[in-house]
Amino acid sequence: MIDAQPLIRTNIRYALVLLFLINTQCTTSENRSAYLMSYFKDNTSGMFLATSDDGYTWQVANNGEAVVQPELGTHMRDPSILKGKDGRWHVAFGTQQGKGGNTIGYMWSEDLLNWQGQRTFPIERGPLAKGVINAWAPELFYDEQSELYYFIWTSSTRQVPGLQSYLKGNQRCWYATTRDFQTISQPKLLLTPQPNAWIIDADLFWVDEKEQYYSFFKVESDDTLTGGKTGIHYATAERIEGPWNPMAPAASEFIYEGADKNDEGPNPVRIGEHLVVYFDRGVIRSKDLENWEMVTDEVTWPEGFKHGTVIQVQESDIRTLVDGR
C-alpha cells in the first residue's frame, strides 16, 4: 500500500504557500498608495475627479464628467478633498467668484460618486463680523495632533485705495475648525508673512521629518499700492497658531527657476522621496524643501482642470472610480 501521508503533507504545504501568496498580494494591493485629484473646470460645471498610480500621470474618473453638480447656486469652485477619520470623503468648495462671497461650501460622500449634505458655512463672524469682500479657495486639512478639521480660505475685509491688482484689498488667509462638520469655530488669522504682503490660496501640510507645519501660498501683492505679485512662497511653524517663521523665499524673490508671478493655488503632496507642489500652471518638487525643481513636463494633466487638490490615498479607496471609468 502506498503511504499517502507525504503527498498530503506536500499538498498542504503548497496550499499554505499559495494562500500566503494570495493574502500577500491582496494586502499589497489594499495598501498600495495611489493619488486622487479634485478639481473644477468652470463656475457651473461642478466637481471633477481624477486618479493616478504615481502622482504624475492622471486618468479622469466618471468618464470625464462631473461627479456632482452645485445645489447651492451656480458655483462649485476650487474643491478641496480629504478622507476623514469617520471614513467619509469631505469636500470644501468656493460658492462665489470675485466680489460678494461670504460663505464656504461643504459636502460629503461615502464612495466618491454619490455626494450629499451640500450646505454653506457663513464666515462673517468674530474678527470678520463687519463683513468681507470675498471668500476664496477654501482648503480642508485634518490635524492629527488636535483631531480637528480646518477650513482655510482667503478673505479681504476692505479695498485699499489705489491698489492696482483688481479687488485684492487686504487679502489674508483665515481658518475655522470643526470636529463634526455641523458647526465651525469663529475665524482666526492663519499667518501674516509680512505686514504689507497680501496673500491668497494658503494651505496646511505637516512634514514629519521637519516636525513642522508648512503653508504654501501665493503672494498676490508684495506692496500695498503697486500690487506686485511674486507667485508661490511658503512659511513654517511648529504650531498652527504660530509663531510662523518668515516666508521663503523673500517677497521679492521666486521659489524656483522659471517661476511666474501669476502661479497660484499651491497644493503639496508627498510622492516618494519628494514633496510635490501642484499649482494651476505647473508642478514643482523638492527632497529637502529648500531646493526646488520644476517638473511640469513630467505630468499628464486632466483636460481643462483648474485649481486641483491632490491627496495620497490607498488604491482600495479609489477602486470604485477606477473600475467605473
Salt bridges, closest charged atoms under 4 A:
GLU30 OE2 - ARG319 NH1 3.18
ASP78 OD1 - HIS307 ND1 3.40
ASP86 OD1 - HIS90 NE2 3.12
GLU110 OE2 - ARG88 NE 3.32
GLU144 OE2 - LYS85 NZ 3.32
GLU209 OE2 - ARG270 NH2 2.63
GLU220 OE2 - LYS168 NZ 3.00
GLU220 OE1 - LYS218 NZ 2.75
GLU220 OE2 - LYS229 NZ 3.71
GLU241 OE1 - ARG239 NH2 3.54
GLU264 OE1 - LYS218 NZ 2.90
GLU273 OE2 - LYS287 NZ 3.20
ASP280 OD2 - HIS307 ND1 3.96
GLU293 OE2 - ARG285 NE 2.81
GLU298 OE1 - ARG285 NH1 3.49
GLU315 OE2 - ARG32 NH1 3.03
ASP317 OD1 - LYS83 NZ 2.70
